[in-house]
Amino acid sequence: MGTRRDWRVVQRGHLFDVGGNGIARALAFAGLAAAAGAVAMTIAIFTTGGTIDKVYFDAKGAYHVGAPMVRELLVHARLQDLPEIVELLRKDSLEMTDADRLLVRAAVADCEAPRVLVTHGTDTMVETARALQGIGGKTIVLTGALQPGRFADSDAAFNLGLAFGAVQLCPPGVYVVANGTVFPADKVRKNLELNRFEAV
């Protein structure tokens, strides 16, 4: 979408790579969706917990999953119209069960919005994404963060900005947004050793 090395959106098959780093790049991608006339599309947001919503109490790492951070992050991004945000769960994704995934699937399938964004813990985000496959006529994007959204150095705003753009631009299907890339749900895994997502 331009020649500058530090800001680019490159389509590779079904993958979209955002060059550079920083919150501004992700929010610019969301702006690209707006410029394409996609803003009027109805979007629903569901939250399930995960690191993006975690609240830490001390240096030893004690925490609990707190209230969703999505609204605050979107307000900071200065969106003119905030989508509907529904809290489905408040869990670490390692604690999510098959029943929880059925709950998420039912909520996504039953909502009227054709475009759905789900915030989720990163450890089992791919499993939930695959559990959402087969829901027809919807673009479903899952994203999360490796650092709590309340932290100044969190990747939450970057990921959410890219996900918000992706949910407006991508065709129907299920996607995972992480590490500056939009992955199809069946072509991604989390590399636990490197703590990042990668294509498979």
trRosetta pair geometry for C-beta under 8 A, 3 or more apart (Angstrom, degrees):
i j d omega theta_ij theta_ji phi_ij phi_ji
1 7 8.0 -71 79 134 102 84
1 8 6.3 162 41 -149 78 55
1 9 4.8 28 -2 39 123 96
1 32 6.9 -31 -149 -123 167 141
2 7 6.2 2 70 98 137 94
2 8 6.1 -137 62 -100 82 72
4 7 5.0 22 89 43 119 87
4 8 6.8 -168 79 -54 64 88
5 8 7.0 -39 -147 -18 25 123
5 19 6.4 -123 169 159 49 146
5 20 7.5 125 124 -62 60 92
6 19 6.3 -164 -161 125 18 105
6 20 3.9 75 -174 -89 65 124
6 25 7.7 -117 155 -88 75 122
7 19 6.3 -179 -120 76 7 100
7 20 5.5 -16 -71 3 50 146
7 25 5.9 -156 -114 -119 81 92
7 28 6.6 -25 -151 94 122 160
8 17 7.8 13 101 101 92 87
8 18 7.4 163 80 -154 50 41
8 19 4.0 35 43 13 91 129
8 20 7.5 125 17 -6 71 97
9 16 6.0 -5 -171 -173 94 101
9 17 7.3 161 -152 78 44 48
9 18 5.8 -12 -100 -101 73 68
9 19 7.7 -125 -62 6 32 83
9 29 6.2 125 -84 -114 127 101
9 32 6.8 -87 -15 21 155 178
10 16 7.2 155 75 -154 44 51
10 17 4.8 -14 57 56 98 98
10 19 7.1 67 -9 -38 108 101
11 15 7.3 149 -159 81 48 51
11 16 5.6 -21 -101 -99 66 74
12 15 4.6 -19 68 65 91 102
12 16 7.7 174 24 -81 70 27
12 17 6.5 27 4 -9 115 109
14 182 8.0 -107 146 109 70 94
14 184 4.9 21 121 -39 141 118
14 187 7.1 112 72 38 125 151
15 181 5.8 -16 -167 -166 104 105
15 182 6.3 162 -153 72 49 68
15 183 6.4 4 -112 -98 91 54
15 184 7.8 -89 -71 -8 68 83
15 187 7.9 -109 -65 107 100 133
15 199 6.5 -46 -82 -83 142 137
16 166 6.8 179 55 -107 142 103
16 169 7.9 73 -74 98 167 132
16 170 7.8 -122 -10 -81 136 101
16 181 6.8 155 76 -154 53 53
16 182 4.2 20 42 30 100 116
17 180 6.3 42 -161 132 65 97
17 181 5.4 -14 -102 -101 67 85
18 25 5.6 132 160 149 119 115
18 26 6.7 85 137 -89 168 61
18 29 5.7 -62 -105 -62 133 141
18 162 5.9 -120 -10 -112 151 122
18 180 4.4 -125 59 -165 90 90
18 181 7.4 -148 15 -69 77 41
19 25 7.4 -131 83 -152 50 140
19 180 7.6 102 -73 177 13 138
20 25 4.8 178 89 -86 113 147
21 25 6.5 -145 171 14 7 143
21 158 7.4 -18 -168 -126 68 149
21 180 7.3 -83 -101 -69 68 135
22 25 5.3 103 68 -2 79 98
22 26 7.8 -154 102 1 48 87
22 158 6.9 172 128 -97 16 116
23 26 5.9 -63 -158 40 40 107
23 27 6.0 30 154 -13 76 111
23 157 4.6 -3 -121 113 115 121
23 158 5.3 -109 -97 -72 54 73
23 161 6.5 119 -165 -11 68 150
24 27 5.9 -60 -142 44 31 106
24 28 6.0 38 155 -27 66 107
25 28 5.7 -55 -150 32 28 114
25 29 6.8 32 150 -22 61 100
25 158 7.2 23 63 -138 92 97
25 161 7.9 126 88 103 52 137
25 180 7.7 -3 113 -122 134 108
26 29 5.6 -50 -157 28 35 113
26 30 6.9 35 146 -15 64 100
26 157 7.0 151 70 131 140 67
26 158 4.3 155 -21 -155 147 54
26 159 7.0 -53 -131 -29 155 12
26 160 7.4 86 147 67 140 51
26 161 3.0 107 130 82 103 120
26 162 4.3 -76 -139 -41 98 79
26 165 7.5 -160 -178 4 62 124
26 180 7.9 -117 -80 -109 94 70
27 30 5.4 -46 -153 34 42 115
27 31 6.5 47 145 -21 65 101
27 77 5.5 -167 -120 -141 120 106
27 157 7.7 -19 -51 161 105 97
27 161 4.3 -76 -67 -142 55 139
28 31 5.2 -50 -151 35 37 117
28 32 6.6 50 146 -28 64 95
28 161 8.0 49 21 161 46 129
29 32 5.3 -40 -153 22 37 118
29 33 7.1 41 148 -18 61 95
29 161 6.5 110 52 139 98 92
29 162 5.4 29 70 -114 148 62
29 165 3.9 -135 129 24 88 172
29 166 7.7 10 143 -43 125 71
30 33 5.7 -47 -161 29 39 114
30 34 6.8 40 143 -19 65 102
30 77 7.2 12 71 178 158 140
30 161 5.1 -104 -20 -169 123 73
30 162 7.5 -113 -47 -83 86 19
30 164 4.6 17 -112 92 121 107
30 165 3.9 -122 -85 -59 47 92
30 168 7.7 94 -145 19 64 132
31 34 5.2 -50 -152 34 41 115
31 35 6.3 43 150 -21 69 102
31 165 7.6 -33 20 -95 38 117
32 35 5.6 -52 -148 35 33 112
32 36 6.5 33 151 -20 63 105
32 165 6.1 47 55 -148 93 129
32 169 7.5 5 107 -68 100 142
33 36 5.7 -57 -152 34 33 112
33 38 4.7 -65 174 57 85 131
33 39 7.3 125 122 -65 85 65
33 164 7.5 -149 38 126 151 71
33 165 4.3 -177 -20 -144 124 70
33 166 7.9 -101 -69 -29 138 17
33 168 3.7 91 -174 83 136 134
33 169 5.0 -114 -105 -46 100 99
34 37 8.0 71 172 -50 33 14
34 38 6.7 -97 -90 56 27 79
34 39 4.6 42 -129 -62 77 112
34 168 7.7 16 -57 131 49 169
36 168 7.6 144 65 133 117 112
36 169 6.7 75 52 -102 157 95
37 40 7.4 -23 171 15 67 103
38 41 5.2 -24 -178 0 73 122
38 168 3.8 117 131 174 139 111
38 169 6.4 -111 -37 -71 169 60
39 80 8.0 30 -172 48 136 118
39 81 7.7 109 172 40 102 117
39 168 7.4 5 -77 -137 37 146
41 114 6.9 -85 -171 64 104 106
41 115 5.6 50 141 7 123 139
41 168 5.9 154 48 -131 136 83
42 83 7.8 116 -174 -131 53 103
42 112 7.1 -31 128 111 152 89
42 113 4.5 -137 127 -124 100 81
42 114 6.4 92 66 22 95 79
42 115 6.7 154 89 35 54 91
43 83 4.2 -71 90 -105 95 146
43 84 7.9 180 99 34 59 73
43 113 5.8 80 -150 -167 12 137
43 115 4.7 -45 -104 92 74 106
43 116 7.2 161 -161 -90 64 28
43 117 6.4 21 -179 -4 111 104
43 164 7.9 56 -175 -146 165 77
43 167 6.1 89 -129 122 120 131
43 168 7.2 -50 -72 -74 129 84
44 83 6.2 -166 -104 166 22 120
44 84 5.3 -23 -125 69 74 104
44 86 7.1 -4 -179 8 102 112
44 111 4.8 -67 18 159 174 152
44 112 7.9 122 -45 59 133 59
44 113 3.7 177 -16 25 102 151
44 115 7.4 153 21 87 66 54
44 116 5.1 -17 67 -112 93 79
44 117 7.4 -174 92 29 46 68
45 70 5.8 177 155 159 144 157
45 83 5.2 114 -12 94 103 121
45 84 6.7 180 31 91 76 52
45 85 4.6 -21 77 -108 113 71
45 86 7.1 160 89 22 57 66
45 116 7.5 159 -90 -162 31 59
45 117 4.8 -18 -110 70 80 99
45 118 7.6 168 -160 -83 55 32
45 119 7.3 29 -177 -12 99 96
46 85 7.9 165 -85 -159 23 52
46 86 5.3 -24 -108 71 70 93
46 87 7.8 134 -162 -109 58 16
46 88 5.1 24 -174 -18 107 120
46 104 6.8 143 128 -142 147 85
46 107 5.8 114 -110 119 149 135
46 108 6.8 -96 1 -73 150 83
46 116 6.7 8 3 -174 105 106
46 117 7.5 174 28 89 63 50
46 118 4.9 -14 69 -111 96 79
46 119 7.5 -159 96 25 51 68
47 53 6.9 93 -180 -57 125 142
47 68 4.0 -24 -159 -107 177 132
47 70 5.9 -143 -75 -9 122 130
47 85 6.7 28 -18 -177 110 95
47 86 7.3 -173 19 90 75 43
47 87 4.9 -29 64 -112 107 64
47 88 6.6 174 72 21 47 76
47 89 7.6 -138 117 54 61 59
47 90 8.0 30 122 -87 103 66
47 118 7.6 164 -91 -159 26 55
47 119 4.8 -6 -120 54 74 110
48 88 5.5 -21 -90 69 73 105
48 89 4.2 21 -151 55 69 107
48 90 7.8 -158 173 -71 33 25
48 91 6.5 -40 161 45 80 90
48 93 7.4 66 115 -92 117 84
48 96 7.3 23 164 -94 127 131
48 100 7.6 101 -155 169 120 115
48 104 6.3 -10 -85 -92 133 126
48 118 6.6 24 -11 -179 114 98
48 119 6.5 -170 27 89 74 63
48 120 5.0 17 53 -104 124 71
48 121 7.3 -97 101 -3 102 78
48 128 7.6 -159 46 -139 174 167
49 53 5.4 -103 -146 52 46 133
49 65 4.2 17 -154 -178 109 151
49 89 5.4 -73 -7 113 109 86
49 90 4.6 119 -80 -158 112 30
49 91 4.3 159 45 45 157 40
49 92 6.5 -84 134 -51 127 25
49 93 7.2 180 90 -55 97 64
49 120 7.7 30 64 -136 57 41
49 121 6.2 -13 105 -39 81 102
50 53 6.2 88 63 21 59 93
50 54 7.5 -83 125 -36 38 92
50 65 7.0 75 21 -126 19 124
50 91 7.6 24 -47 89 55 56
50 92 6.8 97 -106 -135 39 39
50 93 5.1 25 -97 -35 94 102
50 119 6.6 -144 43 147 127 83
50 120 5.3 100 -39 157 149 29
50 121 2.8 -166 -115 -67 95 62
50 122 6.7 111 -165 -13 126 57
50 125 7.7 43 -110 -70 149 102
50 144 4.8 -74 140 -139 153 126
50 145 7.4 131 126 39 111 71
51 54 5.0 -33 -146 -7 45 123
51 92 7.9 53 -54 -127 63 78
51 121 5.8 100 -6 -128 74 79
51 122 6.5 -26 20 5 122 98
51 144 6.4 85 48 165 90 110
51 145 5.4 -127 98 83 101 78
51 146 6.4 9 100 -150 156 16
51 147 6.8 -114 152 -161 122 1
51 148 5.8 -115 169 -76 73 59
52 69 5.7 -133 152 39 87 125
52 70 8.0 45 140 -60 131 75
52 119 5.6 -97 68 -179 153 121
52 121 7.7 -147 8 -89 85 49
52 144 5.1 -136 -28 -161 118 66
52 145 4.0 111 -88 21 82 109
52 148 6.7 120 -155 -140 17 44
52 149 4.8 42 -174 -34 70 108
52 154 7.8 107 -129 -176 63 134
52 156 5.0 124 -136 -116 92 117
52 159 8.0 -109 -97 72 125 135
53 65 5.2 50 97 -168 106 82
53 66 5.4 -150 162 62 84 66
53 67 6.8 -140 -161 91 111 25
53 68 5.5 -53 -104 -110 128 40
53 69 5.4 -163 -99 -9 66 94
53 90 7.1 -107 115 -143 149 79
53 119 7.4 106 -35 128 108 132
53 148 7.3 -69 81 -142 8 86
53 149 6.7 6 -79 19 38 116
54 63 4.9 14 -175 172 109 138
54 64 7.3 169 -147 92 68 25
54 65 5.7 -52 -94 -103 62 56
54 66 6.7 98 -161 8 15 88
54 148 4.4 -105 66 -95 88 113
54 150 7.8 -119 82 21 58 110
55 63 6.0 158 79 -156 45 83
55 64 5.9 -12 56 61 96 71
55 65 7.6 121 12 -146 80 11
55 66 3.9 69 -24 -37 117 129
55 148 7.1 130 -77 -151 31 151
55 150 6.7 48 -105 9 67 155
56 61 6.7 -61 -138 -143 113 38
56 62 7.0 117 -158 78 66 50
56 63 4.6 -41 -97 -91 59 101
56 148 6.7 -149 -17 -8 100 154
57 62 4.7 -40 51 91 112 102
57 63 6.5 -173 0 -88 82 43
57 64 7.9 44 -32 1 112 83
58 61 7.5 -47 81 12 70 24
58 62 5.4 31 36 33 96 106
63 148 7.9 -154 -143 -68 141 137
65 90 5.0 167 108 169 116 77
65 91 6.2 -163 27 -98 164 4
65 92 6.1 -157 -49 -51 125 64
66 90 7.7 -87 125 -161 7 117
66 150 7.9 31 49 -33 143 136
67 87 7.9 -69 -152 -93 65 149
67 90 7.9 -34 -98 -119 33 128
68 71 6.7 83 106 1 102 90
68 85 6.7 -171 105 165 152 126
68 87 5.5 -148 -26 -92 127 105
68 119 6.9 126 -144 61 106 144
69 72 5.4 -65 -166 47 62 112
69 73 5.6 59 141 -24 89 109
69 119 8.0 -162 54 -180 83 167
69 148 7.8 144 -45 177 153 73
69 149 3.5 139 132 82 170 152
69 150 6.7 -133 -102 -49 133 72
69 156 6.4 -4 104 169 143 154
70 73 5.9 -64 -148 39 29 108
70 74 6.2 21 160 -14 67 110
70 85 5.6 175 90 -133 128 136
70 119 5.7 -148 -67 -24 118 147
70 160 6.8 174 -127 -132 75 139
71 74 5.9 -61 -147 41 28 106
71 75 6.2 31 155 -22 65 107
71 82 6.7 40 -135 -158 81 144
71 85 5.6 -124 -65 21 97 167
72 75 5.7 -54 -147 34 29 113
72 76 6.5 30 154 -18 63 106
72 149 7.5 130 74 138 116 127
73 76 5.7 -54 -151 36 31 112
73 77 6.5 31 149 -19 63 107
73 149 6.1 -79 -59 -164 124 130
73 156 6.2 -115 -97 131 148 108
73 157 5.3 -162 -151 -101 112 77
73 160 5.3 62 129 69 145 164
74 77 5.3 -53 -149 36 37 114
74 79 5.0 -25 175 9 94 131
74 82 5.7 113 118 -120 136 96
74 83 8.0 -110 -149 26 167 83
74 160 7.3 -112 -65 151 77 133
74 164 7.5 133 -108 -86 102 151
75 78 7.5 39 172 -73 37 34
75 79 7.3 -75 -90 33 29 89
75 82 7.3 -12 -71 -81 74 129
76 157 7.1 -62 89 -118 131 126
77 157 7.3 168 -65 -156 104 100
77 160 7.9 -135 -41 108 144 113
77 161 6.4 170 -112 -95 140 98
77 164 7.9 130 122 35 170 163
79 82 5.8 111 92 -80 125 62
82 85 7.2 -42 159 -21 109 110
83 113 7.8 59 -162 -117 120 154
83 117 7.6 107 71 29 156 116
84 113 7.5 -155 43 -46 116 138
86 107 7.1 -157 103 -174 140 133
87 90 6.7 14 179 -59 118 93
88 103 6.3 152 179 131 117 110
88 104 5.9 107 132 -96 162 73
88 107 5.6 -114 -101 -10 131 169
89 96 7.2 72 143 -106 166 98
89 100 5.9 43 -86 -153 153 114
89 103 7.3 109 -53 94 111 136
89 104 7.5 -52 -7 -67 121 100
91 95 4.8 -127 -175 78 111 111
91 96 5.6 132 108 -70 139 76
91 100 6.9 -57 33 -135 158 155
91 121 7.4 -86 106 -14 71 130
92 95 4.8 81 67 5 85 107
92 96 7.9 -135 99 -26 48 78
92 121 5.7 77 -169 -86 47 160
92 123 7.8 21 166 29 85 131
93 96 5.2 -26 -158 -4 51 121
93 120 6.0 71 -92 170 127 83
93 121 2.6 -150 -17 70 110 120
93 122 6.9 -178 26 40 151 27
93 123 4.8 168 83 53 114 89
93 124 4.2 -168 154 38 109 94
93 125 6.4 -44 -140 -51 162 65
93 128 7.6 -99 -147 -19 113 129
93 144 7.6 -44 -38 -102 140 163
94 121 7.1 -89 -14 123 63 152
94 123 5.2 -6 -62 89 85 151
94 124 6.5 150 -84 -19 40 116
96 100 4.4 -121 -158 80 82 148
96 101 6.5 88 158 -50 115 84
96 121 7.5 -173 -19 40 122 120
96 124 5.7 -153 49 80 122 146
96 128 7.0 -23 132 -68 159 117
97 100 4.8 110 51 1 67 99
97 101 7.3 -129 101 -1 43 85
98 101 5.6 -53 -151 36 37 111
98 102 6.5 41 149 -21 66 102
99 102 5.5 -50 -149 34 34 114
99 103 6.6 41 149 -23 63 101
100 103 5.5 -52 -154 31 35 116
100 104 6.6 33 150 -17 66 101
101 104 5.6 -47 -147 35 37 111
101 105 6.2 39 152 -20 66 105
101 127 7.2 -84 -94 130 144 94
101 128 5.4 -150 -119 -117 101 77
101 131 4.3 -21 174 138 126 171
102 105 5.6 -52 -144 38 32 113
102 106 6.3 34 155 -21 65 105
102 131 7.7 -97 -66 174 46 130
103 106 5.9 -54 -147 35 28 110
103 107 6.5 27 155 -18 63 107
104 107 5.8 -57 -150 36 31 110
104 108 6.3 26 156 -15 66 108
104 118 6.8 64 -166 -137 121 144
104 128 6.2 4 77 -161 159 115
104 131 7.4 79 74 99 114 124
104 132 7.0 -68 120 -76 106 107
105 108 5.9 -58 -147 39 29 108
105 109 6.0 25 158 -16 66 112
105 131 5.8 -104 -62 139 122 96
105 132 5.6 -165 -104 -101 83 65
105 135 7.0 -167 -159 -60 84 125
106 109 5.8 -59 -141 41 27 109
106 110 5.9 16 163 -13 65 117
107 110 6.1 -64 -139 42 23 104
107 111 6.3 29 162 -32 62 106
108 111 6.2 -51 -146 20 26 110
108 116 5.2 123 -139 144 95 171
108 118 7.1 -42 -81 -62 123 125
108 132 6.0 7 66 -137 162 116
108 135 6.1 -32 116 -127 111 175
108 138 6.9 151 165 128 98 165
108 140 6.1 37 -165 -114 140 129
109 135 5.0 -131 -92 -128 86 120
109 138 8.0 -136 -106 -3 46 151
111 116 6.6 116 69 -94 137 122
113 116 5.8 126 96 -73 115 78
113 138 7.8 74 107 -131 67 109
114 137 6.3 -81 -135 149 95 86
114 138 5.6 -156 -166 -112 51 64
114 139 6.8 47 141 17 77 83
114 172 7.9 -71 178 -92 96 99
115 138 6.9 172 -84 -162 28 74
115 139 4.7 -6 -117 62 78 102
115 140 8.0 -174 -156 -74 43 39
115 141 8.0 8 -175 3 84 103
115 167 4.8 116 176 162 109 96
115 168 6.5 54 -166 -88 163 46
116 138 5.9 10 6 178 110 124
116 139 7.2 169 28 87 64 54
116 140 4.8 -8 68 -113 103 74
116 141 7.3 174 93 27 55 64
116 167 7.1 -138 66 -148 23 128
117 140 8.0 170 -84 -158 27 49
117 141 5.1 -19 -112 70 71 97
117 142 7.8 151 -165 -90 53 29
117 143 7.2 -22 -167 19 97 103
117 163 5.7 108 -141 144 117 113
117 164 6.6 -8 -88 -93 158 59
117 167 4.9 -77 -68 -58 96 158
118 128 7.5 -130 124 131 147 130
118 132 7.8 -169 1 -62 154 160
118 140 6.8 14 -4 -175 112 92
118 141 7.1 176 25 89 72 46
118 142 4.7 -26 73 -104 101 76
118 143 7.7 144 80 23 55 57
119 142 7.7 144 -103 -157 16 63
119 143 6.2 -35 -110 76 63 71
119 144 6.0 115 -169 -94 69 64
119 160 7.5 -7 -94 -99 113 101
120 124 7.7 -102 163 82 115 70
120 125 4.6 131 104 -110 124 91
120 128 5.8 -148 -144 58 155 151
120 142 5.1 -12 17 -167 132 109
120 143 7.3 133 32 71 83 23
120 144 5.0 -84 76 -62 56 116
121 124 6.5 36 87 37 101 79
121 125 6.5 -154 90 -55 46 88
121 144 5.7 108 -134 -140 11 155
122 125 5.3 -36 -135 -10 36 125
122 144 4.6 -155 -60 83 75 135
122 145 7.2 -125 -40 65 116 19
122 146 6.1 -9 -2 -81 159 67
122 178 7.0 100 -128 -109 113 143
122 190 6.2 129 159 -112 92 145
122 197 7.7 -120 -161 -54 110 106
123 190 6.9 -139 -133 80 33 165
124 127 4.6 -38 -175 34 85 121
124 128 6.2 84 129 -20 86 95
125 128 5.9 -59 -152 40 34 107
125 129 6.2 39 151 -24 68 106
125 142 5.3 167 -172 138 103 131
125 143 7.9 38 -154 -126 147 12
125 144 5.6 -136 -76 -3 140 129
125 176 6.0 115 131 -132 114 119
125 178 7.8 124 85 -46 155 134
125 190 7.2 99 44 -48 97 128
126 129 5.5 -51 -146 34 33 116
126 130 6.4 30 156 -16 65 104
126 176 6.2 -22 -94 -72 68 158
126 185 7.1 147 -152 -162 65 72
126 188 5.9 -150 -112 98 114 94
126 189 6.1 22 -95 -119 170 43
126 190 6.1 -149 -16 -14 124 93
126 197 8.0 158 -62 -127 112 110
127 130 6.0 -58 -151 37 29 107
127 131 6.5 31 150 -21 63 107
128 131 5.3 -54 -148 35 37 115
128 132 6.6 34 153 -20 66 104
128 142 6.5 141 93 -114 109 158
129 132 5.9 -62 -157 34 32 109
129 133 7.5 51 144 -41 61 88
129 140 7.8 164 -140 116 74 111
129 142 5.0 -120 -82 18 100 142
129 174 5.2 150 -175 154 83 119
129 175 7.5 -93 -150 95 128 11
129 176 5.1 -58 -77 -63 162 102
129 185 3.8 -162 145 -131 112 112
129 188 7.7 5 77 61 157 121
130 133 5.6 -24 -160 -6 45 117
130 174 7.5 160 -88 104 28 148
130 185 5.4 169 -75 155 57 115
130 186 6.6 97 -108 -84 97 71
132 135 5.9 -43 178 2 73 123
132 140 5.4 -127 143 124 139 160
132 142 7.8 154 21 -44 148 121
132 174 5.0 144 93 -112 105 141
132 185 7.2 -150 63 -105 94 165
133 174 5.2 -105 -82 15 68 141
133 185 5.9 -156 -66 82 107 144
133 186 7.0 51 -86 -50 151 106
135 138 5.4 -23 120 39 108 124
135 140 6.7 66 64 -31 128 141
135 174 7.7 89 38 -61 100 110
136 172 7.3 25 -170 172 47 144
137 172 5.9 -76 -144 -119 14 147
138 172 5.9 94 64 -137 22 95
139 167 5.7 145 118 -157 112 61
139 170 5.2 146 -152 86 127 91
139 171 6.7 -173 -91 131 111 19
139 172 5.3 -107 -65 -104 68 41
139 173 6.5 10 -121 41 64 57
139 175 7.6 -2 -174 7 81 113
140 167 7.8 2 -141 -123 13 98
140 173 7.3 -120 36 109 79 35
140 174 4.6 -16 72 -110 109 73
140 175 7.0 163 89 24 57 68
141 163 4.9 160 138 -162 129 89
141 166 5.2 131 -113 98 149 112
141 167 4.3 -114 11 -75 133 92
141 170 7.0 125 -70 34 112 140
141 174 7.9 173 -79 -158 33 48
141 175 4.9 -17 -110 70 73 102
141 176 7.7 153 -160 -95 61 18
141 177 5.7 26 -177 -17 108 116
141 182 7.6 -49 -129 -138 113 104
142 163 7.8 -91 107 -134 14 132
142 174 7.5 20 -7 -176 103 90
142 175 7.2 -175 25 93 69 51
142 176 5.2 -25 69 -109 98 67
142 177 7.1 179 83 20 44 76
142 185 7.8 72 21 -99 119 103
143 159 4.6 167 178 157 123 106
143 160 6.2 170 103 -87 142 49
143 162 7.4 150 -109 76 150 91
143 163 3.9 -101 -19 -66 146 147
143 176 7.3 137 -82 -166 55 54
143 177 4.2 -28 -86 66 109 102
143 178 6.6 168 -134 -64 76 71
144 156 7.9 -52 166 -113 39 79
144 159 6.8 -41 71 135 25 157
144 178 7.4 -6 49 -89 75 109
145 148 6.9 119 101 -110 130 12
145 149 5.9 142 18 -62 163 76
145 154 5.6 16 -177 -177 142 104
145 155 5.2 169 -143 73 87 80
145 156 3.8 -30 -80 -80 149 78
145 159 5.8 -164 -83 29 75 143
146 155 5.7 35 33 31 90 127
146 195 6.3 90 -137 165 138 109
147 151 4.9 -81 156 59 112 141
147 153 6.2 -39 129 97 169 77
147 154 4.0 -148 96 -114 104 68
147 155 5.9 108 31 10 97 77
147 156 7.0 -110 79 -27 74 91
148 151 4.9 102 69 -11 82 101
148 154 5.9 -91 85 -95 39 131
148 156 7.4 -21 151 -38 27 135
149 154 5.3 166 -114 139 30 166
149 156 3.7 -85 -101 81 83 177
149 157 7.4 115 -143 -44 89 70
150 154 7.3 99 48 -34 30 145
151 154 4.3 123 68 -47 90 96
154 157 6.9 100 94 -1 97 82
155 158 5.1 -59 -166 47 67 116
155 159 5.5 65 138 -23 89 107
156 159 6.0 -62 -146 41 27 106
156 160 5.9 21 161 -16 66 112
157 160 5.8 -56 -139 41 28 109
157 161 6.1 32 159 -22 63 108
158 161 6.0 -58 -150 34 25 111
158 162 6.5 18 157 -12 62 108
158 180 7.6 -40 159 -75 118 75
159 162 6.0 -60 -150 40 30 107
159 163 6.0 28 154 -19 67 111
159 177 5.9 139 -166 119 81 102
159 178 6.3 3 -124 -108 118 53
160 163 5.5 -55 -142 40 31 112
160 164 6.1 34 157 -24 66 105
161 164 5.8 -52 -146 32 28 110
161 165 6.7 24 155 -12 60 105
162 165 5.9 -59 -155 39 33 109
162 166 6.1 32 151 -21 68 110
162 177 5.2 175 106 -175 106 130
162 180 6.7 -164 -89 -126 161 40
162 182 7.2 -154 157 -62 108 91
163 166 5.5 -55 -141 38 32 112
163 167 6.2 34 160 -24 67 103
163 177 4.1 -169 -83 49 85 156
164 167 6.2 -47 -143 29 28 109
164 168 7.1 21 155 -11 56 108
165 168 6.0 -69 -160 39 34 107
165 169 6.1 5 158 -3 72 119
166 169 6.0 -73 -137 48 31 97
166 170 5.2 20 177 -21 75 118
166 175 6.2 -123 153 102 132 151
166 177 5.6 -178 22 -81 155 130
166 182 4.7 164 -122 -104 139 134
167 170 6.8 -39 -110 32 21 104
170 173 6.7 -93 149 53 114 102
170 175 5.8 -32 161 -24 175 151
170 182 6.6 -157 -74 170 133 148
173 184 6.5 -45 153 -130 135 92
173 185 7.5 -163 159 4 89 102
174 184 7.4 80 81 -164 63 61
174 185 4.0 -1 106 -23 105 138
175 182 5.3 -4 -178 -176 135 91
175 183 6.3 145 -162 75 75 45
175 184 6.1 -55 -105 -104 72 35
175 185 6.3 -112 -87 -44 19 77
176 182 7.8 153 77 -159 41 47
176 183 4.7 -21 63 65 90 104
176 184 7.9 12 19 105 81 11
176 185 5.9 110 -23 -101 95 60
176 188 5.0 -135 52 75 132 161
176 197 6.6 -150 126 -155 124 155
177 181 7.3 -177 -145 89 53 43
177 182 5.4 -18 -99 -104 82 68
177 183 7.5 -180 -81 21 31 75
178 181 6.7 -19 73 57 53 81
178 183 7.3 -25 36 7 88 118
178 188 7.9 122 38 -171 114 140
178 196 7.3 167 139 -166 115 63
178 197 4.0 88 85 14 131 140
179 196 5.2 71 -78 -165 141 102
179 197 5.2 -160 7 49 122 90
179 198 7.8 -8 53 -70 160 56
181 197 7.2 -147 63 94 114 112
181 199 7.6 -96 150 -49 152 98
183 187 5.9 -147 -175 86 91 84
183 188 3.6 78 146 -68 148 132
183 197 6.5 -127 -10 150 149 128
183 199 6.1 -166 -122 -92 112 76
184 187 4.4 50 66 25 99 109
184 188 6.9 171 73 -18 48 100
185 188 6.8 -73 -145 31 23 109
187 199 5.6 -3 150 -152 94 83
187 200 5.8 -163 -166 58 49 69
188 197 5.7 5 -173 -177 112 110
188 198 7.1 155 -149 81 67 30
188 199 6.1 -48 -96 -107 63 45
188 200 6.4 174 -92 10 9 93
189 197 7.1 169 87 -149 33 68
189 198 6.3 -24 63 63 78 77
189 200 5.1 59 -8 -39 108 130
190 196 7.4 -175 -153 102 66 22
190 197 5.4 -45 -100 -95 63 71
191 194 4.4 9 114 42 124 101
191 195 7.2 -60 92 -2 78 15
191 196 5.5 -3 52 63 106 68
191 197 7.2 167 10 -107 80 17
191 198 5.3 34 -26 6 117 119
192 195 6.9 23 -165 -77 32 53
194 198 7.9 48 68 -31 135 126
